[in-house]
Amino acid sequence: MAIIDGARLDVWKALLDKALADYNLQILREGLLWAMQPTVTENQLAPLKEEGLLGHVLNMDEQLVAELISDPNVFLQAADNLKALSAGKTPLKALKFNFIDDKIHSSRDKLPVLLEELQLQTRKKLHPLLEYLPPGAIMLIAADHGFRTNLYHNKDSKEEPLYLHGSNTFFEALAPWTLVKKR
Ligand SMILES: [Zn+2]
């Protein structure tokens, strides 16, 4: 299971559509969820944790991505939920990718420039997972919330963010998910 923090629908499509095809991932099902209010990560994950559905969340920073690349089998076995699921047990483990959320909290770039940067990050951080997933593996990829552009952004202010999330606009609340299978 992979969570992509902040991946709103247009960004999701731009980053994932081609990548899934390139790495031979077949879409079994896909859909959209309406994120809990306020649309921040904690509010999406906390109910799953309280229900005992979600256990360990691994933050896929550069170091963990490097571990995945250096020994994919060991890494993916440790992240695999198959044993827990077939024993009818939860909580499940999830890999969480933060590069979109990190970027929207720091970027002052216009959307096309932001997207370019996110493409690079996707290639660096997410593509190795798609690449090393063994044939036959099934993975749920889900966003937790999206983001919106701050229309009243004051360019002269050094602190004011250009992108925001937390409220209930489509851009923030629609959270895409897809169930994929490696061919
Ligand atoms: Zn955030």
Residues whose N, C-alpha, C, O or C-beta is under 5 A from the ligand:
A	BS01	ZN	D101
